Amino acid sequence: MKIERDFHMVKGDGETSYAKNSRMQRRAILVTKPIVEKAIRGVCTDLQPQSMVIADLGCASTPNTLLFVSEAITTVCENTSNTVAACPMEVQFFLNDLPSNDFNYIFQSLEKSKQSTAQDCARRGLQPPPPHYVAGVPGSFYARLFPCNSVHLFHSSFSLMWLSQVPERLDGSMNEGNIHIAATTPPLVARLYRDQFETDFSRFLQMRCSELVPGGRMVLTILGRQRDEVVTAGGMTTALELLAQGMRTLVAEGRVDKEKLDSFNLPMYNPSADELKRLVKQSELLAISDIQLVETSWNPMDDDDSEPAEGGAGAEAAGRSISSSLRAVLESLIVSHFGDSILDELFAALARNITRHIKSEVEKTTLTIISLSLQEGIHRQ
């Protein structure tokens, strides 16, 4: 499995696409909105850039991407609504993801999003949106992406729990029957995952510190966990365990080789807030402006405006919704390892497993939102 080559959200806008199955990710952007607004206002006030550069890392390919762009533009309009400048500030957005990301979907939706943003500003009595430009930047955010001292604000949502690779020493049947960190995962495997995350996140911070202007900001929303124990990451951990359960069923039915399952491990780690704070401190370049833990439902339907179904029907609808959301994210990795013949059956089994679980227990998923600032005068290499 090569992450940069194989990993992408399901493309387009079909029923199984990420565009149609990313409501929980949208919820995270809305929850983070006040922190992003504060960071943008801080940049505008402290740095007063004539041309502000904002980068969204791990942007994927959904309306959520342009929702972030729209909210950033609206915040800029609010910040400049009472000022008159000879030359209005411009904003450059860079949208980053791996090369196989569906950037075309984003760009095809861009004009409609710009019109909606202009209408929103007019409705609220704000100045018209400033000149702003959107470009795609393919590449891993664990490498350099931008010139030194060029970006005022980095934003990333639901991306940094993804590792640059499956831990290098994790192979064979070390994590037998599992696809991630589960209750039966050996401590050594959990340590390998933790070590890989620490290496990746530290490198991420190093790269971004080189690219941020002095006084620049970062707002990162990461799917994390509340407790120190690595197996207690809430609803997402449960969903992955139930997916592994579905795979074990396919092994028992002879549809999947046991060795194939044992050699499949997802490149994901859900860090605790303490782990993040420790790694930021070790970077010696950044200061934490704010850190918040938010518990949210792992059921995408919980933010639906319609009346939720009750009892068994509600659990079945939630099972289908969570299964579809997980498929939109994981399909490319599963296909690269197992092929596509098991997809429909596997995620139908996952929907059934989740339905049974929800009838007996309801869990939350933890989002860690961390706001960072790069102070002036810091020596950077």
WOLINFEN-V29524 format. One record per run of one state. SS is the DSSP state (H for helix, E for strand, - for the rest). FROM is the first residue (numbers start at 1). TO is the last residue. If there is no record, write none. Layout:
ss from to
SS FROM TO
SS FROM TO
This chain:
ss from to
- 1 2
H 3 6
- 7 22
H 23 47
- 48 50
E 51 57
- 58 62
H 63 80
- 81 89
E 90 97
- 98 102
H 103 108
- 109 109
H 110 123
- 124 131
E 132 138
- 139 150
E 151 157
- 158 161
E 162 162
- 163 186
H 187 211
E 212 225
- 226 234
H 235 252
- 253 257
H 258 262
- 263 267
E 268 268
- 269 271
E 272 272
H 273 283
- 284 285
E 286 297
- 298 299
H 300 303
- 304 310
H 311 338
- 339 342
H 343 360
- 361 363
E 364 374
- 375 381
